[in-house]
Amino acid sequence: MINLYLIDGTYELFRAYFSQPTYLSPDGRSVSAVRGIVQSLLALLRDDDVTHIGIAFDHVIPSFRNQMLNSYKTGSDTPADLLSQFPIAEQAASALGLVVWPMVEFEADDAIATSVARFRLDPVIKQIVIKI
């Protein structure tokens, strides 16, 4: 039986960014948020109850929601050193063997909701856990 964990990578990256001390890579780039999210993902992977993980990351790109509301998530208030960590976090999650959804037109929430709708009645799915 499958225990499917669905993660909003954007939320987790923000959480890690604001909760971790500053950490720089050898080339001087800020990687505190990546370090924090990787630690969280490794903890999940060590949990025997977790069998499958999907993680979705928002990309700061104008979407149909911006056409509905001009001020919708423009990304203008996101620190530049956090924005630069999104691609690294996606690469790290992928390197851990996770299913990564880089959300371009839609958002992480959309991927999570779609996954729940798609898999909720699948007989091999024992449990779906949304980690936020």
KEVO-957954 format. One record per atom (N, C-alpha, C): residue in one letter; z, x, y negated; atom name. Coordinates in pm, 1 decimal. Atoms other than C-alpha are relative to their C-alpha. Layout:
BEGIN
["a"; [Z; X; Y]; "CA"];
...
END
This chain:
BEGIN
["m"; [0.0; 84.1; 119.6]; "N"];
["m"; [0.0; 0.0; 0.0]; "CA"];
["m"; [0.0; 88.2; -125.5]; "C"];
["i"; [17.5; -74.7; 124.1]; "N"];
["i"; [-78.5; 111.0; -352.6]; "CA"];
["i"; [95.8; -50.4; -107.4]; "C"];
["n"; [-76.9; 26.5; 121.1]; "N"];
["n"; [161.3; 128.3; -645.2]; "CA"];
["n"; [-78.6; 61.5; -114.8]; "C"];
["l"; [88.4; -42.9; 107.1]; "N"];
["l"; [-68.3; 148.1; -946.1]; "CA"];
["l"; [76.4; 6.9; -131.8]; "C"];
["y"; [-65.0; -20.0; 128.3]; "N"];
["y"; [75.6; 292.5; -1264.9]; "CA"];
["y"; [-108.0; 13.4; -106.5]; "C"];
["l"; [95.2; -0.2; 110.4]; "N"];
["l"; [-115.9; 225.4; -1585.7]; "CA"];
["l"; [72.4; 48.4; -124.9]; "C"];
["i"; [-68.0; -65.9; 111.8]; "N"];
["i"; [-33.5; 439.2; -1887.9]; "CA"];
["i"; [-85.5; -5.7; -125.9]; "C"];
["d"; [62.9; -9.0; 130.8]; "N"];
["d"; [-117.8; 408.0; -2254.9]; "CA"];
["d"; [21.3; 143.4; -47.7]; "C"];
["g"; [-11.0; -141.2; 33.5]; "N"];
["g"; [-185.5; 776.6; -2315.1]; "CA"];
["g"; [19.6; 24.0; -148.7]; "C"];
["t"; [-16.0; -14.0; 144.3]; "N"];
["t"; [-205.5; 728.0; -2690.3]; "CA"];
["t"; [146.1; -17.3; -38.0]; "C"];
["y"; [-142.1; 24.0; 27.0]; "N"];
["y"; [144.2; 582.7; -2702.7]; "CA"];
["y"; [82.1; 119.3; 48.6]; "C"];
["e"; [-76.2; -111.2; -57.1]; "N"];
["e"; [275.6; 857.9; -2474.5]; "CA"];
["e"; [-18.8; 127.8; -80.8]; "C"];
["l"; [25.9; -119.8; 79.2]; "N"];
["l"; [110.3; 1128.2; -2684.5]; "CA"];
["l"; [75.6; -6.7; -133.0]; "C"];
["f"; [-77.4; 16.7; 123.2]; "N"];
["f"; [262.0; 988.9; -3006.3]; "CA"];
["f"; [148.8; 19.9; 27.1]; "C"];
["r"; [-142.2; -12.5; -34.0]; "N"];
["r"; [601.4; 960.1; -2838.5]; "CA"];
["r"; [37.3; 146.2; 21.4]; "C"];
["a"; [-26.9; -141.3; -26.7]; "N"];
["a"; [583.3; 1318.4; -2716.7]; "CA"];
["a"; [-7.0; 81.2; -129.0]; "C"];
["y"; [17.4; -74.1; 125.1]; "N"];
["y"; [463.2; 1442.6; -3055.4]; "CA"];
["y"; [126.1; -7.9; -86.3]; "C"];
["f"; [-114.8; 18.0; 87.2]; "N"];
["f"; [761.1; 1296.6; -3239.4]; "CA"];
["f"; [133.1; 30.3; 67.5]; "C"];
["s"; [-126.2; -27.2; -68.4]; "N"];
["s"; [1019.8; 1385.6; -2975.1]; "CA"];
["s"; [13.6; 144.7; 47.2]; "C"];
["q"; [-0.7; -137.5; -48.7]; "N"];
["q"; [926.5; 1743.7; -2886.4]; "CA"];
["q"; [16.8; 99.2; -114.5]; "C"];
["p"; [-1.4; -105.8; 101.9]; "N"];
["p"; [1012.4; 2059.6; -3075.0]; "CA"];
["p"; [-140.2; 59.9; -13.6]; "C"];
["t"; [130.4; -61.5; 22.8]; "N"];
["t"; [717.9; 2246.8; -3221.5]; "CA"];
["t"; [-26.6; 106.2; 106.0]; "C"];
["y"; [41.8; -97.9; -100.2]; "N"];
["y"; [529.6; 2444.3; -2958.5]; "CA"];
["y"; [-144.8; 34.9; -29.4]; "C"];
["l"; [134.5; -46.3; 30.8]; "N"];
["l"; [222.1; 2653.8; -3028.7]; "CA"];
["l"; [-60.6; 70.8; 120.4]; "C"];
["s"; [71.9; -72.0; -105.1]; "N"];
["s"; [-40.3; 2778.7; -2785.5]; "CA"];
["s"; [-13.8; 146.7; -42.5]; "C"];
["p"; [17.1; -140.9; 36.9]; "N"];
["p"; [-110.6; 3154.2; -2774.3]; "CA"];
["p"; [-97.0; 21.0; -117.2]; "C"];
["d"; [93.5; -16.0; 112.1]; "N"];
["d"; [-397.4; 3099.0; -3019.9]; "CA"];
["d"; [47.9; -70.7; -127.4]; "C"];
["g"; [-60.0; 57.2; 119.6]; "N"];
["g"; [-165.3; 2920.0; -3265.9]; "CA"];
["g"; [-17.7; -148.8; -19.8]; "C"];
["r"; [17.9; 145.3; 12.5]; "N"];
["r"; [-266.7; 2558.0; -3204.2]; "CA"];
["r"; [127.3; -72.8; 42.5]; "C"];
["s"; [-113.3; 83.7; -37.9]; "N"];
["s"; [1.3; 2291.2; -3190.3]; "CA"];
["s"; [-31.5; -72.6; 131.3]; "C"];
["v"; [18.3; 66.0; -130.0]; "N"];
["v"; [41.2; 2164.5; -2833.1]; "CA"];
["v"; [128.5; -68.9; 46.1]; "C"];
["s"; [-128.3; 62.7; -34.2]; "N"];
["s"; [386.8; 2005.4; -2845.5]; "CA"];
["s"; [-17.5; -133.5; 70.4]; "C"];
["a"; [21.5; 132.5; -58.5]; "N"];
["a"; [258.5; 1655.9; -2768.9]; "CA"];
["a"; [-60.9; 11.6; 139.1]; "C"];
["v"; [61.5; -20.0; -131.5]; "N"];
["v"; [41.9; 1778.5; -2482.5]; "CA"];
["v"; [105.6; 46.4; 100.0]; "C"];
["r"; [-107.0; -49.8; -87.5]; "N"];
["r"; [335.8; 1967.3; -2337.2]; "CA"];
["r"; [91.5; -114.5; 43.2]; "C"];
["g"; [-87.8; 112.2; -30.7]; "N"];
["g"; [551.8; 1655.6; -2358.3]; "CA"];
["g"; [-62.9; -100.2; 95.1]; "C"];
["i"; [64.4; 98.5; -86.5]; "N"];
["i"; [297.9; 1421.8; -2200.0]; "CA"];
["i"; [-22.7; 57.1; 140.0]; "C"];
["v"; [18.3; -61.8; -131.7]; "N"];
["v"; [224.4; 1669.3; -1919.4]; "CA"];
["v"; [132.8; -1.0; 76.7]; "C"];
["q"; [-130.7; 5.7; -66.1]; "N"];
["q"; [596.8; 1690.3; -1844.2]; "CA"];
["q"; [27.5; -140.6; 54.3]; "C"];
["s"; [-20.0; 138.5; -44.6]; "N"];
["s"; [613.2; 1308.9; -1825.0]; "CA"];
["s"; [-88.8; -34.0; 118.9]; "C"];
["l"; [92.9; 28.6; -109.6]; "N"];
["l"; [305.9; 1288.9; -1602.2]; "CA"];
["l"; [40.6; 72.5; 127.7]; "C"];
["l"; [-45.7; -73.9; -118.8]; "N"];
["l"; [438.3; 1558.5; -1368.7]; "CA"];
["l"; [121.2; -68.3; 63.5]; "C"];
["a"; [-114.7; 73.8; -53.7]; "N"];
["a"; [762.8; 1363.3; -1334.5]; "CA"];
["a"; [-46.0; -122.4; 77.4]; "C"];
["l"; [55.0; 116.1; -71.5]; "N"];
["l"; [562.6; 1053.7; -1239.0]; "CA"];
["l"; [-63.2; 42.2; 132.2]; "C"];
["l"; [68.0; -45.5; -121.3]; "N"];
["l"; [356.3; 1250.1; -988.1]; "CA"];
["l"; [97.7; 44.0; 108.8]; "C"];
["r"; [-101.6; -38.8; -98.6]; "N"];
["r"; [675.2; 1372.9; -819.3]; "CA"];
["r"; [70.5; -121.0; 61.7]; "C"];
["d"; [-65.1; 122.2; -47.9]; "N"];
["d"; [793.3; 1012.7; -769.8]; "CA"];
["d"; [-77.4; -55.4; 119.7]; "C"];
["d"; [66.2; 47.7; -122.0]; "N"];
["d"; [717.4; 896.1; -415.0]; "CA"];
["d"; [-53.6; -142.0; -11.7]; "C"];
["d"; [45.6; 138.6; 16.5]; "N"];
["d"; [673.6; 536.0; -534.7]; "CA"];
["d"; [-132.7; -9.0; -75.3]; "C"];
["v"; [122.9; -0.3; 78.6]; "N"];
["v"; [381.2; 633.4; -757.2]; "CA"];
["v"; [-113.8; 50.7; 89.1]; "C"];
["t"; [111.6; -41.2; -85.9]; "N"];
["t"; [58.8; 638.8; -555.9]; "CA"];
["t"; [-129.7; 18.8; -76.6]; "C"];
["h"; [122.9; -8.5; 79.4]; "N"];
["h"; [-213.6; 591.7; -819.3]; "CA"];
["h"; [35.8; -14.0; -147.8]; "C"];
["i"; [-25.1; 4.0; 143.6]; "N"];
["i"; [-222.8; 651.7; -1194.8]; "CA"];
["i"; [-132.1; -7.5; -74.1]; "C"];
["g"; [110.2; 6.6; 95.0]; "N"];
["g"; [-470.9; 547.0; -1461.4]; "CA"];
["g"; [58.0; 15.3; -139.2]; "C"];
["i"; [-51.4; -23.3; 134.8]; "N"];
["i"; [-424.5; 667.3; -1817.8]; "CA"];
["i"; [-114.0; -14.1; -100.4]; "C"];
["a"; [103.0; 27.0; 100.9]; "N"];
["a"; [-616.9; 548.7; -2123.1]; "CA"];
["a"; [42.7; 58.8; -134.1]; "C"];
["f"; [-23.2; -58.5; 131.7]; "N"];
["f"; [-645.7; 730.1; -2455.6]; "CA"];
["f"; [-93.8; -64.2; -101.3]; "C"];
["d"; [82.9; 50.5; 109.9]; "N"];
["d"; [-765.4; 571.2; -2779.2]; "CA"];
["d"; [-69.0; 116.6; -68.2]; "C"];
["h"; [68.0; -93.9; 87.9]; "N"];
["h"; [-1023.1; 759.6; -2980.6]; "CA"];
["h"; [-5.2; -65.7; -136.8]; "C"];
["v"; [0.2; 56.4; 134.7]; "N"];
["v"; [-1004.5; 714.6; -3355.8]; "CA"];
["v"; [-145.3; -12.9; -44.6]; "C"];
["i"; [139.0; 29.7; 31.2]; "N"];
["i"; [-1345.8; 558.7; -3395.3]; "CA"];
["i"; [-3.1; -144.5; -48.5]; "C"];
["p"; [9.9; 140.6; 41.6]; "N"];
["p"; [-1433.9; 245.3; -3588.5]; "CA"];
["p"; [-49.5; -87.1; 115.5]; "C"];
["s"; [37.5; 91.7; -107.4]; "N"];
["s"; [-1455.5; -46.5; -3348.4]; "CA"];
["s"; [-25.8; -138.6; -58.1]; "C"];
["f"; [22.7; 137.3; 44.8]; "N"];
["f"; [-1531.9; -415.0; -3364.1]; "CA"];
["f"; [123.0; -55.2; -71.0]; "C"];
["r"; [-121.3; 47.1; 66.4]; "N"];
["r"; [-1169.6; -465.3; -3470.7]; "CA"];
["r"; [0.8; 39.8; -147.9]; "C"];
["n"; [9.3; -42.0; 139.5]; "N"];
["n"; [-1235.0; -267.3; -3789.9]; "CA"];
["n"; [-95.0; -90.2; -78.7]; "C"];
["q"; [90.2; 93.1; 66.8]; "N"];
["q"; [-1519.3; -506.2; -3868.5]; "CA"];
["q"; [72.5; -130.5; -31.4]; "C"];
["m"; [-76.8; 122.0; 22.1]; "N"];
["m"; [-1269.6; -790.8; -3841.9]; "CA"];
["m"; [107.6; 21.1; -106.3]; "C"];
["l"; [-107.3; -32.5; 94.2]; "N"];
["l"; [-1001.8; -614.4; -4050.2]; "CA"];
["l"; [-18.4; 145.3; -42.9]; "C"];
["n"; [33.0; -134.6; 48.3]; "N"];
["n"; [-1092.7; -312.7; -4265.0]; "CA"];
["n"; [112.4; 101.0; 18.2]; "C"];
["s"; [-112.7; -93.3; -7.5]; "N"];
["s"; [-744.6; -161.0; -4251.5]; "CA"];
["s"; [49.3; 23.8; 142.7]; "C"];
["y"; [-45.6; -11.4; -138.0]; "N"];
["y"; [-718.2; -180.1; -3872.7]; "CA"];
["y"; [-9.6; 144.1; 48.6]; "C"];
["k"; [-9.0; -132.4; -62.2]; "N"];
["k"; [-608.2; 155.3; -3723.8]; "CA"];
["k"; [-111.3; 95.2; -41.7]; "C"];
["t"; [102.4; -91.7; 48.4]; "N"];
["t"; [-813.1; 388.1; -3934.9]; "CA"];
["t"; [27.2; 143.8; 43.5]; "C"];
["g"; [-36.0; -135.6; -40.2]; "N"];
["g"; [-627.7; 695.1; -3812.0]; "CA"];
["g"; [32.0; 89.5; -118.4]; "C"];
["s"; [-20.1; -82.4; 119.4]; "N"];
["s"; [-584.6; 813.0; -4170.0]; "CA"];
["s"; [143.7; 51.7; -12.8]; "C"];
["d"; [-138.7; -44.3; 9.9]; "N"];
["d"; [-207.5; 840.8; -4130.9]; "CA"];
["d"; [45.9; 81.3; 121.7]; "C"];
["t"; [-33.7; -79.1; -118.3]; "N"];
["t"; [-219.5; 1033.6; -3800.7]; "CA"];
["t"; [-6.9; 147.7; -36.0]; "C"];
["p"; [1.1; -143.1; 32.9]; "N"];
["p"; [-119.7; 1398.2; -3844.7]; "CA"];
["p"; [-116.5; 72.6; 69.0]; "C"];
["a"; [116.6; -72.3; -52.4]; "N"];
["a"; [-416.0; 1632.6; -3796.0]; "CA"];
["a"; [34.5; 79.6; 124.7]; "C"];
["d"; [-35.6; -79.3; -118.2]; "N"];
["d"; [-225.8; 1850.5; -3549.5]; "CA"];
["d"; [24.9; -88.2; 122.3]; "C"];
["l"; [-8.7; 92.8; -112.8]; "N"];
["l"; [-163.2; 1542.0; -3335.1]; "CA"];
["l"; [-139.8; -42.4; 44.3]; "C"];
["l"; [138.0; 38.4; -34.6]; "N"];
["l"; [-527.0; 1428.3; -3350.9]; "CA"];
["l"; [-69.7; 108.8; 81.6]; "C"];
["s"; [65.7; -110.1; -70.5]; "N"];
["s"; [-636.1; 1771.2; -3232.5]; "CA"];
["s"; [47.7; 13.8; 144.3]; "C"];
["q"; [-54.0; -11.0; -135.4]; "N"];
["q"; [-424.2; 1730.6; -2919.2]; "CA"];
["q"; [-55.2; -106.1; 96.1]; "C"];
["f"; [54.1; 104.5; -87.9]; "N"];
["f"; [-599.7; 1418.9; -2786.4]; "CA"];
["f"; [-96.5; 54.3; 104.9]; "C"];
["p"; [91.6; -51.7; -103.0]; "N"];
["p"; [-888.3; 1604.1; -2618.3]; "CA"];
["p"; [70.5; 88.7; 102.4]; "C"];
["i"; [-74.1; -87.7; -91.2]; "N"];
["i"; [-645.4; 1857.4; -2470.9]; "CA"];
["i"; [80.9; -84.2; 98.0]; "C"];
["a"; [-80.1; 87.6; -86.9]; "N"];
["a"; [-423.6; 1578.8; -2335.7]; "CA"];
["a"; [-88.3; -66.9; 104.3]; "C"];
["e"; [93.1; 60.6; -96.2]; "N"];
["e"; [-722.8; 1406.1; -2175.5]; "CA"];
["e"; [-40.7; 100.5; 107.1]; "C"];
["q"; [37.4; -104.7; -95.3]; "N"];
["q"; [-829.8; 1733.8; -2014.4]; "CA"];
["q"; [115.8; 30.7; 94.4]; "C"];
["a"; [-117.5; -29.4; -82.4]; "N"];
["a"; [-475.3; 1798.7; -1890.4]; "CA"];
["a"; [23.3; -110.9; 102.3]; "C"];
["a"; [-19.3; 112.6; -91.7]; "N"];
["a"; [-443.1; 1449.6; -1739.4]; "CA"];
["a"; [-107.1; 1.1; 109.1]; "C"];
["s"; [109.0; -8.9; -97.1]; "N"];
["s"; [-779.9; 1489.6; -1571.5]; "CA"];
["s"; [23.7; 114.5; 98.1]; "C"];
["a"; [-28.9; -115.8; -85.5]; "N"];
["a"; [-680.3; 1833.0; -1439.1]; "CA"];
["a"; [110.8; -30.8; 99.8]; "C"];
["l"; [-106.1; 41.4; -92.2]; "N"];
["l"; [-374.6; 1667.3; -1282.0]; "CA"];
["l"; [-52.0; -96.4; 106.8]; "C"];
["g"; [60.8; 88.8; -98.6]; "N"];
["g"; [-613.8; 1445.7; -1086.3]; "CA"];
["g"; [13.4; -147.3; -32.5]; "C"];
["l"; [-17.0; 139.7; 39.4]; "N"];
["l"; [-547.0; 1127.4; -1280.5]; "CA"];
["l"; [-133.2; -60.4; -42.4]; "C"];
["v"; [115.4; 71.6; 53.6]; "N"];
["v"; [-804.3; 864.4; -1364.6]; "CA"];
["v"; [23.4; -12.4; -149.6]; "C"];
["v"; [-13.5; -0.4; 146.3]; "N"];
["v"; [-859.8; 905.6; -1739.6]; "CA"];
["v"; [-109.5; -87.9; -59.4]; "C"];
["w"; [93.8; 86.2; 71.8]; "N"];
["w"; [-1019.8; 639.7; -1956.5]; "CA"];
["w"; [1.6; 39.5; -147.2]; "C"];
["p"; [9.4; -27.5; 143.4]; "N"];
["p"; [-1128.6; 780.5; -2294.6]; "CA"];
["p"; [-61.1; -121.8; -69.2]; "C"];
["m"; [42.5; 126.6; 58.9]; "N"];
["m"; [-1151.6; 461.6; -2495.8]; "CA"];
["m"; [-71.5; 24.7; -132.7]; "C"];
["v"; [80.8; -23.1; 118.6]; "N"];
["v"; [-1430.1; 471.0; -2752.9]; "CA"];
["v"; [-20.8; -130.6; -76.9]; "C"];
["e"; [27.0; 126.6; 66.8]; "N"];
["e"; [-1526.3; 113.0; -2830.1]; "CA"];
["e"; [119.8; -94.6; 7.5]; "C"];
["f"; [-117.7; 84.1; -19.7]; "N"];
["f"; [-1210.9; -52.2; -2699.3]; "CA"];
["f"; [123.7; 88.0; -6.7]; "C"];
["e"; [-125.3; -73.4; 11.8]; "N"];
["e"; [-845.8; 53.3; -2684.7]; "CA"];
["e"; [68.6; 12.8; 134.8]; "C"];
["a"; [-76.6; -22.3; -122.4]; "N"];
["a"; [-601.2; 174.3; -2423.5]; "CA"];
["a"; [56.6; -132.0; 52.9]; "C"];
["d"; [-53.1; 130.8; -41.5]; "N"];
["d"; [-442.3; -171.9; -2418.0]; "CA"];
["d"; [-105.5; -82.5; 72.6]; "C"];
["d"; [108.7; 74.0; -63.6]; "N"];
["d"; [-781.1; -318.6; -2327.7]; "CA"];
["d"; [-23.9; 49.8; 142.2]; "C"];
["a"; [18.8; -57.1; -134.1]; "N"];
["a"; [-818.9; -80.3; -2032.5]; "CA"];
["a"; [112.8; -42.6; 92.6]; "C"];
["i"; [-115.8; 38.6; -82.0]; "N"];
["i"; [-470.7; -160.6; -1909.5]; "CA"];
["i"; [-9.2; -147.9; 37.9]; "C"];
["a"; [11.2; 144.1; -28.2]; "N"];
["a"; [-518.4; -538.2; -1939.5]; "CA"];
["a"; [-114.2; -27.9; 97.2]; "C"];
["t"; [114.3; 18.9; -89.9]; "N"];
["t"; [-858.2; -517.9; -1769.7]; "CA"];
["t"; [33.9; 45.4; 140.6]; "C"];
["s"; [-40.0; -49.9; -132.0]; "N"];
["s"; [-712.3; -312.1; -1485.6]; "CA"];
["s"; [93.1; -97.8; 69.9]; "C"];
["v"; [-90.9; 99.1; -59.4]; "N"];
["v"; [-434.7; -562.8; -1431.2]; "CA"];
["v"; [-79.2; -121.7; 47.2]; "C"];
["a"; [81.3; 116.9; -37.6]; "N"];
["a"; [-684.1; -850.3; -1430.0]; "CA"];
["a"; [-84.8; 30.5; 122.6]; "C"];
["r"; [88.1; -38.4; -110.6]; "N"];
["r"; [-909.5; -661.1; -1189.8]; "CA"];
["r"; [75.9; 18.7; 131.2]; "C"];
["f"; [-70.3; -39.8; -122.0]; "N"];
["f"; [-645.6; -542.1; -943.3]; "CA"];
["f"; [118.4; -88.1; 40.5]; "C"];
["r"; [-122.0; 76.2; -28.0]; "N"];
["r"; [-367.0; -802.6; -956.5]; "CA"];
["r"; [-5.4; -78.2; 130.2]; "C"];
["l"; [12.1; 76.8; -123.9]; "N"];
["l"; [-500.1; -997.8; -658.8]; "CA"];
["l"; [-52.1; 82.6; 116.7]; "C"];
["d"; [49.4; -88.1; -106.2]; "N"];
["d"; [-623.6; -698.4; -458.5]; "CA"];
["d"; [109.1; 13.6; 105.7]; "C"];
["p"; [-102.9; -0.6; -103.7]; "N"];
["p"; [-440.8; -714.2; -123.8]; "CA"];
["p"; [60.4; 138.0; 29.7]; "C"];
["v"; [-58.2; -133.2; -25.2]; "N"];
["v"; [-389.8; -335.0; -106.1]; "CA"];
["v"; [94.0; 43.4; -111.9]; "C"];
["i"; [-89.1; -32.6; 111.8]; "N"];
["i"; [-205.3; -332.2; -439.5]; "CA"];
["i"; [134.9; -66.2; 24.0]; "C"];
["k"; [-136.4; 51.0; -19.1]; "N"];
["k"; [165.7; -365.6; -378.3]; "CA"];
["k"; [63.1; -33.1; -135.7]; "C"];
["q"; [-65.4; 14.5; 129.5]; "N"];
["q"; [270.7; -324.5; -740.5]; "CA"];
["q"; [-86.1; 63.3; -109.0]; "C"];
["i"; [63.0; -58.7; 118.1]; "N"];
["i"; [118.5; -266.9; -1083.3]; "CA"];
["i"; [111.2; 18.9; -103.2]; "C"];
["v"; [-101.5; -32.6; 98.7]; "N"];
["v"; [345.3; -91.1; -1332.7]; "CA"];
["v"; [-70.0; 47.0; -126.4]; "C"];
["i"; [53.8; -40.7; 129.1]; "N"];
["i"; [252.8; -67.6; -1699.0]; "CA"];
["i"; [105.7; 85.8; -65.3]; "C"];
["k"; [-97.1; -93.5; 57.6]; "N"];
["k"; [423.7; 237.0; -1843.1]; "CA"];
["k"; [-29.1; 16.5; -148.5]; "C"];
["i"; [10.8; -16.9; 144.7]; "N"];
["i"; [471.8; 214.1; -2216.5]; "CA"];
["i"; [134.9; 40.3; -55.3]; "C"];
END
